[in-house]
Amino acid sequence: MTIDTAERRRVVIVDGSRRHDVVVPAVTVVVDALSAVGLRLQPGRDVLLETDGREIDPASRVDTLRDGAVLAVVDLTRTAPKRRRAVMRREKLPSGAWWFLGGAGALLAVLALAAPGALDPASRQTAGIVTAAAAVAAGTVFAARADQGRQQPSAAVISILILAFSAGTACVPALPAGGITLSVFVGLLLAAAVAGVMGVVSRAPSVSAEVRAVMIVLLVLAAVWGGALALHLDAVSAAAVTVGLAPVAHRVLVSSLVDVAPGTFIDYARFQTTRWSVRQTLPEEVLTIDADDADALVARSTARLTAGTFALVVAAAAAAPVALPSFASDDPLVMSGRIALAVTVVLAFMLGARKSTVPATRWMLRIGAAAIVVAVLRAIVPTVDAGMLSLLAGGCLVVGAATALLVIPAGRGVSSLRWSRAGDAFEWIAIALSLPAGLLAADAVDAVRGMMAA
């Protein structure tokens, strides 16, 4: 400790919106330091608190405080401001009607992708145009009247985006040049456009954050399918990259949820003595954050997390049956890529779900992992004999029994730091390998060879 610190103390005194930075002798009484800046505590009304919530006795000396301590004057008679109630407006249609529209859109998308010849060209074009107009109109009206209290994707948002996707798939003619890859690409672009319109029209910050997160996810997926279309790759390759990209995109989504001003974290004007460049402008200092600001931040971040996770899980689950048609490929690289893709994505989803603080996203990831496991079983079962099926059933029985035994101590609150760190390590490895595995399953090596030969 230097002589200057031992003889004097730097203290910050905050009284409402006023702030006083003072340097006083260490033998000074706290109440005298307050009087020096024009503050007088009223007994029974005002208290002096430090940043950790500890109450400071005004009769104590300043040398009992640490150098640079921040003291706040709190008026106990003032009540906390009542939180503004979010404007809750009822949807014009009940949830059942929205789910019905979403189911109709999903049926149209399945017909357009799996059975392109089920509808004649005129009926297909008409259905696509009508569905697109309905999706744009419903999205605009719903976003303009959406409430501000939702923190998870609603039936309306899901149904509107499914309608937009199905409209895009149906608008593509059922021609040899317009295959599944082009249909999915157009559907993703149209759904992203509708989500962008909803984000602009919505006046609720949480709803706007939700649909914009979905828009970014849809644009990334559209880039994947558009790249496959430009490279003349089939739908299996695009689907494999989509499944492998889901864990990586989810990790990026989690790391970019909070949107706060830089001045919220650091008082740059006080602590940054050397600027990074001569053109750097210091961020504006954020002095206070009230409960409404914190609630709005949590609502926006939660909306981004739930909506983005839902879009990624649905995309991975829908693409898994296409990406993993079988495990009997003649190319060993493709077969090893499909095996690694299934293992890494399931591990990434299951291990990522344990750290989620939002129950909805936790179950979304688990359902996505289960959907990929079902797609793997669907590809494996028709190609194995009865003996291998018996071994597979025995392995599933052993895994189920071990899981049932582990549920008992986990339900009693037993936790292990070593197992948690091991789970983190396996999760990071699975995330890092999921996209390369998807590229191998997409036969990217052969595509690169063809490009180099051309």
C-alpha positions as CSV (number, residue, x, y, z in Angstrom):
1,M,0.0,0.0,0.0
2,T,1.4,3.4,-1.0
3,I,1.6,6.4,1.4
4,D,-1.0,8.2,-0.7
5,T,-3.5,5.3,-0.4
6,A,-2.8,4.9,3.4
7,E,-3.4,8.6,4.1
8,R,-6.3,9.3,1.7
9,R,-9.2,7.4,0.2
10,R,-11.0,7.8,-3.1
11,V,-14.7,7.5,-2.6
12,V,-17.6,7.7,-5.0
13,I,-20.9,9.0,-3.5
14,V,-24.1,8.5,-5.6
15,D,-27.3,10.3,-4.7
16,G,-30.0,9.6,-7.3
17,S,-28.7,11.0,-10.6
18,R,-25.9,12.9,-9.0
19,R,-22.4,11.5,-8.6
20,H,-19.6,12.9,-6.5
21,D,-16.0,11.6,-6.8
22,V,-14.0,12.8,-3.7
23,V,-10.6,12.2,-2.2
24,V,-10.7,12.6,1.6
25,P,-8.2,11.8,4.4
26,A,-8.5,8.3,5.8
27,V,-9.2,9.6,9.3
28,T,-12.3,11.5,8.1
29,V,-15.7,10.4,9.3
30,V,-18.1,9.3,6.6
31,V,-20.8,11.8,7.6
32,D,-18.3,14.6,7.3
33,A,-17.4,13.4,3.8
34,L,-21.1,13.5,2.9
35,S,-21.4,17.0,4.3
36,A,-18.5,18.2,2.3
37,V,-20.4,17.5,-0.9
38,G,-23.7,18.9,0.5
39,L,-25.4,15.7,1.5
40,R,-27.1,15.2,4.9
41,L,-28.7,11.9,5.9
42,Q,-32.0,12.1,7.6
43,P,-32.1,9.6,10.5
44,G,-34.7,6.9,9.9
45,R,-35.2,7.8,6.3
46,D,-31.8,7.7,4.5
47,V,-29.3,4.8,4.6
48,L,-25.8,4.5,3.1
49,L,-25.1,1.3,1.1
50,E,-22.0,0.0,-0.6
51,T,-22.2,-1.8,-4.0
52,D,-22.4,-5.3,-2.4
53,G,-25.5,-4.2,-0.4
54,R,-23.6,-3.7,2.9
55,E,-24.9,-0.8,5.0
56,I,-22.3,1.7,6.1
57,D,-22.4,3.4,9.4
58,P,-22.2,7.2,8.9
59,A,-20.2,7.5,12.1
60,S,-17.5,5.2,10.9
61,R,-14.2,6.4,9.5
62,V,-13.3,6.4,5.8
63,D,-10.3,4.1,6.4
64,T,-12.7,1.3,7.0
65,L,-13.7,1.5,3.3
66,R,-11.6,0.2,0.4
67,D,-10.0,2.6,-1.9
68,G,-12.5,3.5,-4.7
69,A,-15.6,2.4,-2.8
70,V,-18.9,3.4,-4.2
71,L,-21.5,4.6,-1.7
72,A,-25.2,5.1,-2.6
73,V,-27.7,7.1,-0.6
74,V,-31.0,5.3,-0.4
75,D,-34.3,6.8,0.6
76,L,-36.3,4.2,2.4
77,T,-39.5,6.1,2.2
78,R,-39.7,6.0,-1.5
79,T,-41.5,3.0,-3.0
80,A,-40.3,1.3,-6.0
81,P,-42.1,2.5,-9.2
82,K,-44.8,0.2,-10.4
83,R,-43.8,-1.8,-13.4
84,R,-45.7,-0.8,-16.6
85,R,-48.0,-3.6,-17.5
86,A,-47.3,-5.0,-21.0
87,V,-50.0,-4.3,-23.4
88,M,-51.8,-7.6,-23.9
89,R,-53.9,-7.9,-27.0
90,R,-55.8,-11.0,-27.8
91,E,-55.2,-12.6,-31.1
92,K,-58.1,-12.5,-33.5
93,L,-57.8,-16.2,-34.1
94,P,-57.5,-18.9,-31.3
95,S,-54.4,-21.1,-31.2
96,G,-56.3,-24.0,-32.7
97,A,-57.0,-22.0,-35.8
98,W,-53.3,-21.0,-36.2
99,W,-52.2,-24.6,-35.8
100,F,-54.8,-25.6,-38.4
101,L,-53.3,-23.1,-40.8
102,G,-49.8,-24.3,-40.0
103,G,-50.8,-27.9,-40.6
104,A,-52.3,-26.9,-44.0
105,G,-49.1,-25.2,-44.9
106,A,-47.0,-28.2,-43.9
107,L,-49.3,-30.5,-45.9
108,L,-48.8,-28.2,-49.0
109,A,-45.0,-28.2,-48.5
110,V,-44.9,-32.0,-48.2
111,L,-47.0,-32.4,-51.4
112,A,-44.8,-29.9,-53.2
113,L,-41.5,-31.6,-52.1
114,A,-42.3,-35.3,-51.8
115,A,-45.1,-35.6,-54.5
116,P,-44.5,-32.8,-57.0
117,G,-46.9,-34.5,-59.5
118,A,-49.8,-34.6,-57.1
119,L,-51.0,-31.2,-58.3
120,D,-51.3,-30.0,-61.8
121,P,-49.1,-27.0,-62.7
122,A,-52.0,-24.5,-62.7
123,S,-53.4,-25.6,-59.3
124,R,-49.9,-25.7,-57.9
125,Q,-49.1,-22.1,-59.0
126,T,-52.5,-20.9,-57.7
127,A,-52.1,-22.5,-54.4
128,G,-48.6,-21.0,-54.0
129,I,-49.7,-17.5,-54.9
130,V,-52.7,-17.6,-52.6
131,T,-50.7,-19.1,-49.7
132,A,-48.0,-16.4,-50.1
133,A,-50.5,-13.6,-50.0
134,A,-52.1,-15.2,-47.0
135,A,-48.8,-15.5,-45.2
136,V,-47.8,-11.9,-45.9
137,A,-51.2,-10.5,-44.8
138,A,-51.4,-12.7,-41.7
139,G,-47.8,-11.8,-40.7
140,T,-48.3,-8.1,-41.1
141,V,-51.6,-8.0,-39.2
142,F,-50.3,-10.3,-36.4
143,A,-47.0,-8.4,-36.0
144,A,-48.8,-5.0,-35.8
145,R,-51.1,-6.3,-33.0
146,A,-48.8,-8.7,-31.2
147,D,-48.5,-8.3,-27.4
148,Q,-45.2,-7.6,-25.6
149,G,-45.4,-10.4,-23.0
150,R,-44.5,-13.5,-25.0
151,Q,-41.2,-15.1,-24.5
152,Q,-41.5,-18.2,-26.7
153,P,-42.6,-18.7,-30.3
154,S,-46.4,-18.6,-30.6
155,A,-48.6,-20.7,-32.8
156,A,-49.2,-17.7,-35.0
157,V,-45.5,-17.0,-35.8
158,I,-44.9,-20.7,-36.4
159,S,-47.9,-21.1,-38.7
160,I,-47.2,-17.9,-40.6
161,L,-43.6,-18.9,-41.4
162,I,-44.7,-22.5,-42.3
163,L,-47.3,-20.9,-44.7
164,A,-44.6,-18.7,-46.3
165,F,-42.2,-21.7,-46.7
166,S,-44.9,-23.9,-48.3
167,A,-45.9,-21.0,-50.6
168,G,-42.3,-20.7,-51.8
169,T,-42.0,-24.5,-52.4
170,A,-45.3,-24.5,-54.3
171,C,-44.5,-21.6,-56.5
172,V,-41.6,-23.5,-58.1
173,P,-42.8,-25.4,-61.1
174,A,-42.5,-29.2,-61.0
175,L,-39.9,-29.4,-63.8
176,P,-36.6,-31.3,-64.0
177,A,-34.7,-28.0,-63.6
178,G,-36.8,-27.1,-60.6
179,G,-36.0,-29.9,-58.2
180,I,-36.3,-30.2,-54.4
181,T,-33.2,-28.0,-53.8
182,L,-34.7,-25.1,-55.7
183,S,-38.0,-25.4,-54.0
184,V,-36.5,-25.5,-50.6
185,F,-34.3,-22.5,-51.4
186,V,-37.2,-20.4,-52.6
187,G,-39.3,-21.4,-49.6
188,L,-36.6,-20.4,-47.2
189,L,-36.2,-17.1,-48.9
190,L,-39.9,-16.3,-48.8
191,A,-40.2,-17.3,-45.2
192,A,-37.2,-15.1,-44.3
193,A,-38.8,-12.2,-46.2
194,V,-42.1,-12.6,-44.3
195,A,-40.1,-12.8,-41.0
196,G,-38.3,-9.5,-42.0
197,V,-41.6,-7.8,-42.7
198,M,-43.0,-8.9,-39.3
199,G,-39.8,-7.6,-37.6
200,V,-40.2,-4.2,-39.2
201,V,-44.0,-3.9,-38.5
202,S,-44.0,-5.2,-34.9
203,R,-44.0,-2.6,-32.2
204,A,-43.3,-5.2,-29.4
205,P,-39.5,-5.5,-28.9
206,S,-39.7,-9.1,-27.9
207,V,-41.7,-10.1,-31.0
208,S,-39.4,-8.1,-33.2
209,A,-36.3,-9.8,-31.7
210,E,-37.9,-13.2,-32.1
211,V,-38.8,-12.9,-35.8
212,R,-35.5,-11.2,-36.7
213,A,-33.6,-14.1,-35.1
214,V,-35.7,-16.5,-37.2
215,M,-35.0,-14.4,-40.3
216,I,-31.3,-14.7,-39.8
217,V,-31.5,-18.4,-39.3
218,L,-33.6,-18.8,-42.5
219,L,-31.2,-16.7,-44.5
220,V,-28.3,-18.8,-43.4
221,L,-30.1,-22.0,-44.4
222,A,-31.2,-20.4,-47.7
223,A,-27.5,-19.7,-48.3
224,V,-26.7,-23.4,-47.8
225,W,-29.4,-24.6,-50.2
226,G,-28.5,-21.8,-52.7
227,G,-24.9,-22.8,-52.6
228,A,-25.9,-26.4,-53.2
229,L,-28.0,-25.3,-56.1
230,A,-25.1,-23.3,-57.6
231,L,-22.7,-26.2,-57.3
232,H,-25.2,-28.6,-58.8
233,L,-25.4,-30.7,-55.7
234,D,-28.5,-32.8,-54.8
235,A,-30.8,-32.4,-51.9
236,V,-29.0,-35.0,-49.8
237,S,-25.9,-32.9,-49.8
238,A,-27.7,-29.7,-48.8
239,A,-29.6,-31.6,-46.1
240,A,-26.4,-33.0,-44.7
241,V,-24.8,-29.6,-44.4
242,T,-28.0,-28.3,-42.8
243,V,-27.9,-30.9,-40.1
244,G,-24.2,-30.4,-39.5
245,L,-24.6,-26.6,-39.3
246,A,-27.4,-26.7,-36.7
247,P,-25.1,-27.2,-33.6
248,V,-22.6,-24.5,-34.8
249,A,-25.4,-22.0,-35.5
250,H,-27.0,-22.7,-32.1
251,R,-23.7,-22.0,-30.4
252,V,-23.3,-18.7,-32.3
253,L,-26.9,-17.9,-31.4
254,V,-26.3,-18.4,-27.6
255,S,-23.2,-16.3,-27.7
256,S,-24.9,-13.3,-29.4
257,L,-28.2,-13.0,-27.4
258,V,-27.6,-10.0,-25.2
259,D,-27.7,-6.6,-26.9
260,V,-26.6,-3.8,-24.6
261,A,-24.6,-0.7,-25.1
262,P,-20.9,-1.0,-24.5
263,G,-21.0,1.6,-21.8
264,T,-23.2,-0.7,-19.7
265,F,-20.2,-2.9,-18.8
266,I,-17.3,-0.4,-18.4
267,D,-17.0,3.3,-17.6
268,Y,-14.7,3.9,-20.5
269,A,-14.2,7.6,-19.8
270,R,-12.8,6.8,-16.4
271,F,-10.9,3.6,-16.9
272,Q,-9.6,3.7,-20.5
273,T,-6.6,5.9,-20.3
274,T,-5.2,4.9,-23.8
275,R,-7.4,4.7,-26.8
276,W,-7.1,1.9,-29.4
277,S,-6.9,4.4,-32.3
278,V,-7.1,8.2,-32.8
279,R,-10.6,7.8,-34.3
280,Q,-12.1,5.9,-31.4
281,T,-15.1,7.4,-29.8
282,L,-15.8,6.5,-26.2
283,P,-19.2,4.8,-25.7
284,E,-21.9,6.7,-23.9
285,E,-21.9,5.9,-20.2
286,V,-25.0,4.1,-18.9
287,L,-25.5,5.4,-15.4
288,T,-28.7,3.6,-14.3
289,I,-30.7,0.5,-15.3
290,D,-34.2,0.1,-13.9
291,A,-36.3,-3.0,-13.5
292,D,-38.2,-2.3,-16.8
293,D,-34.9,-2.1,-18.8
294,A,-33.7,-5.4,-17.3
295,D,-37.1,-7.1,-18.0
296,A,-37.1,-5.9,-21.6
297,L,-33.5,-7.1,-22.1
298,V,-34.4,-10.6,-20.7
299,A,-37.5,-10.7,-22.8
300,R,-35.6,-9.9,-26.0
301,S,-32.8,-12.3,-25.3
302,T,-35.2,-15.1,-24.4
303,A,-37.3,-14.5,-27.5
304,R,-34.1,-14.7,-29.7
305,L,-33.0,-17.9,-27.9
306,T,-36.3,-19.8,-28.1
307,A,-37.2,-18.7,-31.7
308,G,-33.7,-19.3,-33.1
309,T,-33.4,-22.7,-31.3
310,F,-36.9,-23.7,-32.6
311,A,-36.0,-22.8,-36.2
312,L,-32.6,-24.7,-36.1
313,V,-34.1,-27.8,-34.4
314,V,-37.0,-28.0,-36.9
315,A,-34.6,-27.5,-39.8
316,A,-32.3,-30.3,-38.5
317,A,-35.1,-32.7,-37.8
318,A,-36.7,-32.1,-41.2
319,A,-33.4,-32.5,-43.0
320,A,-32.2,-35.6,-41.1
321,P,-34.3,-38.2,-43.1
322,V,-33.0,-36.7,-46.3
323,A,-29.4,-36.4,-45.1
324,L,-29.2,-39.9,-43.7
325,P,-31.0,-42.1,-46.3
326,S,-28.9,-45.1,-45.6
327,F,-25.5,-46.2,-44.2
328,A,-24.7,-48.6,-47.1
329,S,-22.8,-46.1,-49.3
330,D,-20.1,-47.3,-51.6
331,D,-17.9,-44.3,-50.7
332,P,-16.3,-44.9,-47.3
333,L,-15.9,-41.1,-46.8
334,V,-19.6,-40.5,-47.2
335,M,-20.5,-43.4,-44.9
336,S,-18.1,-42.3,-42.2
337,G,-19.4,-38.7,-42.6
338,R,-23.0,-39.9,-42.1
339,I,-22.0,-41.8,-39.0
340,A,-20.1,-38.9,-37.6
341,L,-22.9,-36.5,-38.4
342,A,-25.5,-38.5,-36.5
343,V,-23.2,-39.0,-33.5
344,T,-22.0,-35.4,-33.2
345,V,-25.3,-33.7,-33.7
346,V,-27.1,-35.9,-31.2
347,L,-24.3,-35.4,-28.6
348,A,-24.3,-31.6,-29.3
349,F,-28.1,-31.3,-28.8
350,M,-28.2,-33.6,-25.7
351,L,-25.2,-32.0,-24.0
352,G,-26.3,-28.5,-24.9
353,A,-29.8,-29.1,-23.5
354,R,-28.4,-29.6,-19.9
355,K,-27.1,-26.1,-19.7
356,S,-30.2,-24.3,-21.0
357,T,-32.0,-22.2,-18.4
358,V,-35.2,-22.0,-20.5
359,P,-37.3,-25.1,-20.3
360,A,-38.7,-24.7,-23.8
361,T,-35.3,-24.6,-25.5
362,R,-34.1,-27.6,-23.3
363,W,-36.9,-29.8,-24.6
364,M,-36.6,-28.5,-28.1
365,L,-33.0,-29.7,-28.3
366,R,-33.9,-33.1,-26.8
367,I,-36.7,-33.5,-29.2
368,G,-34.4,-32.6,-32.1
369,A,-31.9,-35.2,-30.9
370,A,-34.6,-37.8,-30.7
371,A,-35.8,-37.0,-34.2
372,I,-32.2,-37.6,-35.5
373,V,-32.1,-40.9,-33.7
374,V,-35.3,-41.9,-35.3
375,A,-33.9,-40.9,-38.7
376,V,-30.9,-43.1,-38.0
377,L,-33.0,-46.1,-37.0
378,R,-35.1,-45.6,-40.1
379,A,-32.0,-45.8,-42.3
380,I,-30.4,-48.7,-40.4
381,V,-33.3,-51.1,-39.7
382,P,-34.2,-52.1,-43.3
383,T,-30.5,-52.9,-44.1
384,V,-29.7,-55.2,-41.1
385,D,-30.6,-58.8,-40.5
386,A,-32.4,-60.3,-37.5
387,G,-29.3,-61.1,-35.5
388,M,-28.0,-57.5,-35.8
389,L,-31.5,-56.2,-34.8
390,S,-31.3,-58.4,-31.7
391,L,-27.9,-56.9,-30.8
392,L,-29.2,-53.4,-31.4
393,A,-32.2,-54.1,-29.2
394,G,-30.0,-55.5,-26.4
395,G,-27.8,-52.4,-26.6
396,C,-30.8,-50.1,-26.4
397,L,-32.0,-52.1,-23.4
398,V,-28.6,-51.7,-21.6
399,V,-28.5,-48.0,-22.4
400,G,-32.1,-47.6,-21.1
401,A,-31.3,-49.4,-17.9
402,A,-28.2,-47.3,-17.2
403,T,-30.2,-44.2,-17.9
404,A,-32.9,-45.3,-15.5
405,L,-30.3,-45.9,-12.8
406,L,-28.7,-42.5,-13.3
407,V,-32.0,-40.7,-13.1
408,I,-32.3,-41.6,-9.4
409,P,-29.2,-39.8,-8.1
410,A,-29.8,-36.9,-10.6
411,G,-33.3,-36.5,-9.3
412,R,-32.0,-36.2,-5.7
413,G,-29.7,-33.3,-6.7
414,V,-26.5,-35.2,-7.0
415,S,-24.0,-33.4,-9.3
416,S,-20.4,-33.8,-10.2
417,L,-18.0,-31.1,-11.4
418,R,-15.8,-33.7,-13.2
419,W,-18.7,-35.1,-15.1
420,S,-19.9,-31.6,-16.0
421,R,-16.4,-30.6,-17.3
422,A,-16.3,-33.9,-19.3
423,G,-19.7,-33.1,-20.8
424,D,-18.5,-29.6,-21.8
425,A,-15.4,-31.1,-23.5
426,F,-17.5,-33.7,-25.4
427,E,-20.0,-31.0,-26.3
428,W,-17.3,-28.7,-27.8
429,I,-15.8,-31.6,-29.7
430,A,-19.2,-32.5,-31.1
431,I,-19.9,-28.9,-32.2
432,A,-16.5,-28.6,-33.8
433,L,-16.9,-31.8,-35.7
434,S,-20.5,-31.6,-36.7
435,L,-20.1,-29.3,-39.7
436,P,-17.0,-31.2,-41.1
437,A,-19.0,-34.4,-40.7
438,G,-21.9,-32.8,-42.6
439,L,-19.5,-31.8,-45.4
440,L,-18.2,-35.4,-45.6
441,A,-21.8,-36.8,-45.6
442,A,-22.5,-34.3,-48.4
443,D,-19.7,-35.7,-50.5
444,A,-17.9,-32.4,-50.5
445,V,-14.6,-34.0,-51.3
446,D,-15.9,-35.4,-54.6
447,A,-17.5,-32.0,-55.4
448,V,-14.1,-30.3,-54.8
449,R,-12.4,-32.8,-57.0
450,G,-14.9,-32.2,-59.8
451,M,-14.3,-28.4,-59.5
452,M,-10.6,-28.8,-59.6
453,A,-10.8,-31.2,-62.6
454,A,-13.0,-28.7,-64.4
